[in-house]
Every structure is written in C-alpha cells, then in structure tokens.
Amino acid sequence: MAASSKKAIYAALVGNTLIAITKFVAAAITGSSAMFSESIHSLVDTGNQGLLLHGLKQSRKPANRQFPFGHGKEVYFWSFIVAIFIFALGSGISIYEGLHSILHPEPIESPLINYIVLGLAIVFESAALTIAFKEFKKAKRTDMGYFEAVHRGKDPTLFVVVFEDTAALLGLLVALVGISLSLTTGIYAFDGIASVIIGLILGGTAIWLAVETKSLLIGESANSPVVDGIRIIIDGFDEIDQVNEVLTMHMGPEFILVNISADFNSRYCADDIEKAIAAMNQRIKEHHPLVKRVFIEAESRRPATCINEPSSSIG
C-alpha cells in the first residue's frame, strides 16, 4: 500500500512541477487570469505532494515512550493539512484573481502560447491521473465502488492524489474554455469567470478531502468485514461465553488497534484462559495482518478455585 502511495505521489510531483513552471511563464507572457490561477493550482499541488511524502516518512518512525503506538497518524494529519492548503491558497487566490479580472478585464496576449501550454498540461496531468487511478484501483477492494472506497479507505494519500489530479484536469479544461471564449467573443471577463470556476473546483475538492481525512484523524474504526471477522474468531473459542464489544481504531493505514471485551466460561481457570487469549491473539493477526496490537478484557467471574486469572492480555 505504501509503495502504491509513493508511486502515485512521485508521478504527481514530477508532473506538477514541470506544469507549474510552464504555466507561470505562459501567464507572465499572456496576462491570462485563468492561466495564472492554473499556475497557482499547480504550485499548490506540487507543495502538497511534498507534504504527503513528508507525512509518509514521518509515519514510518518507530514507536517510543511518548508515542507507544507509533506515528502512523502523521499520514492523516498531513493529508488534512493538504486539504487546508488547497482551500486557503489554491481556491482563495484563484477566486480573488478571477474576481479582479472580471472587474478589470484585460486583453490576452499571445493566445497560441496559452493553447500550447494548456494542451501539454492536459497530456501531463492525464498521465499522472492515470497512474494515480491505477494505484488507487489496485489498492481498493474489488467489492467496493469508487466512492465507497474513498469513504472507507484508510490510506488518504492515494485518494488525495486522485482528487488533486482530477481537480487539476477539470481546471485545465475550464481554463481552456474560458480563454477560448474570451478570444472568440472579445469579452475578456470570460477569462476571469474561468478563474473563479477553477477556484470553486479547488474549494469543493478541499472540503471533500477535509471531510474524508477528518474521521481518520480523529480515530476511525476498521472496516466492517474486519470487525465482523474478529468477532467470528473470538466466538469460535469454547472458552468464550459471549463477546461484548469489539472496538477497533486505525492508528495508521497499516496499523489496527483492537480492544475486545468478552465473558469467559466459568469452567475454565487461569491457565486455560491464558492459552486461549494467546491463541486468539495469534489467530486474529494471522487472518488480519493489519492488526498489530490486541487487548482482550475478561469480564466474567469464575469459581474461587480458579485463582490468579488474568483480567486482560495485550498482544
């Protein structure tokens, strides 16, 4: 999963860097508001790829006394920061520039440069989106639709890149239409309107990303099949009378924390319970490799002959 994320991010980083430089040169020559907005868009996207790579690197830091469950949530934090950057910088600057251009329209010079740059940018952005989409499709479960995969996905770096590249491609098409309308009609306000629409696309993308990453940052549970699978495993032990709760939390895209509350059968004593707990721990991790830590809490009372029984176990 991490390899897929890095591949998509590096592809987007290289593409956006080249596109941003080209767009800024074109915007300076032609004076197009839409092209300037697209330049800001690509610059923000380039910075965002850097933040996502930083988040992936930080998430690999080992656990320590201060962070006993590791730094996996760094990925969620930096993905949320990316959403803020898209909204504050990309969307805000594009809308401001667009409104200024609508109120004070100016002719677009050297239109051929705009068309060449936008055409090349569409090609590069399409290539980056294709790579990101392939990696996202590879990582998602086959029984999930794409919107469901985004909603349930635990690795935000993949769908962040897909969202960014999709918004970038839409923005390029809007810029192309806006510039074309300005040149064919002589109404240069169309260029500014295109810039505002690009800003709105970025704003919508940012809000959607923020909503999807917020729940992961707060502490989202594992997907239902994982939770149900753990419950089935625990229920399969004779030592268990009843499973009360199966609580899970993603501490990172590849780290699930599990806390189980169960009533143990009163016929079994301390040694039996210890062996059962060890077997549960092992079986859960075998069937669900993303589960790294398991806490099992025993809540039933047993006869006085069963002494020294554990109240909980950590795996």
ABEGO torsion letter per residue (X at the ends): XAAAAAAAAAAAAAAAAAAAAAAAAAAAAAGBAAAAAAAAAAAAAAAAAAAAAAAAAAAABBBBAABAAEAAAAAAAAAAAAAAAAAAAAAAAAAAAAAAAAABBBBBBGAAAAAAAAAAAAAAAAAAAAAAAAAAAAABBAABBAAAAAAABABAAAAAAAAAAAAAAAAAAAAAAAAAAAAAAGBAAAAAAAAAAAAAAAAAAAAAAAAAAAAAAAGBBBBAAAAAAAAAAAAABAABABBABBBBBBAEAABBBBBBBBBBBAABBAAAAAAAAAAAAAAAAAABAABABBBBBBABBBBAABBGBBABBBX
